[in-house]
Structure formats: C-alpha cells, structure tokens
C-alpha cells in the first residue's frame, strides 16, 4: 500500500486534485488484486440509534483499512480529526492519512485501541 502510494506520488507529482490521486490509488491496487471501495459511506448514529448522517471515506481497503487522501502542503489537526472520526464511526481500527500535495510524500498510520 505504502509503496503503491509512493509510486503514484513519484509518477504524478503534486498539484493534482485529491480525486485524481484517489482514482490512481484505487486503480493500481485493484490491478494487483487488492479489494478497494471508493467513497465508502460511513453512517453516524446518536446514542439512541437515530441516524445523524453519513461520512464518505476516500478508500476502504480489504474491508479493514480506511484511507483518507489529501492534496495539501501539510497535514493539519483537522485532517487527523477527520480520519479518527471516520475510524470511530466505522468501528475499524486502522487508518492511513496520505498527502499527495506536498513536494515530499507524506503518509501516516493511525490505530484506534
């Protein structure tokens, strides 16, 4: 996963929209046989079970890894909070935050306990 994302960064460089990088990563992972879902809906519920709305994660890999893609200068606290919120809503433990927008490739893994 990390290697594939890095190769996309090297090939495309920075300056593209997030959606371009999302499509590229989904395409390359699918090509090598890794199951990927794009814009996977994540429902959020109130404590009494009332649906409050949906988030859409950029990628869901193998039904166990959420990937949030950014195309910006650097990660912010808001980007991290977004991914952690997605993880809590999905009840998944593992997430990746990938930034294709800076000169230097950035990827961070987060694990909820």
N, C-alpha and C positions, 0 to 999 in steps of 0.2 A: 504494500500500500504506500509506504513512505517513498520507496524507490520510484514507483509509478508516478506519484505526485511530483517528485523532484524532476523526473524526466520531462514531464509536461511543462514545468516551470522553465527548464532549460530550453525546450523547443519553442514555446510560445512567448516566453519572456513575460514582462509585466506590462500593464497598460490595457488589458482586455477587461471586459465586464466579468463579474462573478459567474454568470450563466455560461460563458464560453468555457471557463475552467471546469465548472460542474459537468458540462456535457463531455468535455475531453476526458475527465477522470472516469465518468460512468462508462464511456465508450471503451477506454483502454482496459478497465477492469472486467467488463463484460467479455471483451475479446479474449481474455486469458481465463475465462470460466468462473469468475467471481460474481456471485449474485449481487445485484445492485438495484435499489429503488431510488428514483429521483423524486424530490418534493414530497416526501413521505409525510402524511398527516399525523399529527400527534394531538390527541384530544386532551383538554384540560377540564377537570371537574372540580366543583365545590365540594366541601366536606360532606354534604348530604347526597352527593352523587349527581347533582344538577350539572349538565354540560355548560361550560363557560365559553368554549370556543376551541379553535384549533391553531396549532403552530404547524409549520411545514419545514421539516429538516431538509437540507440540501440533498444529502445522500444517506441511505441506510444500507450498510454493507453486511451481507450474510445474516441479516436479522439480529445482529448483535452489536454493531458499531455505528454510532451516529457521526456524521461528518458535516461540519459547518465550514463553508468556504467563504473567504473574504478576499477582496482585491483592494487593499488599502496600504498606507505607508507602514503602519504597525498595528498590532493588536491593541485593543483598549479593554478597560474593565467591563464595558458594556458587551463586547464580543464574548468574553469569558462568561459573563452572567447569562447571556443568551444560550450558549451551549449547555451550561449547567441546568438552566430551566428546562431545556429540551430533554436532558437526561432524566431529570426528576419526573417530568410528565410522561415520558415513555417507559419509565421503570427499567431502563437499560443502565448499565454501569459504565460503559466505555464510550468515550467520545474523542474526536480529533478536531482541532481547530487548525485550518490550513490557510495561510495567506500567500496568494499568488501576486499581490500588488506591489510588493517591495522589490528592490534590486536583489536582496538576499532572501532566499527561500526560507519560510518560517512554517513550522509545524509543531503543535503542542498536543500532548495527550492528557486527558483528564479521566479520572476514575472516581466514581461515587462509591462510598462504603455503605 
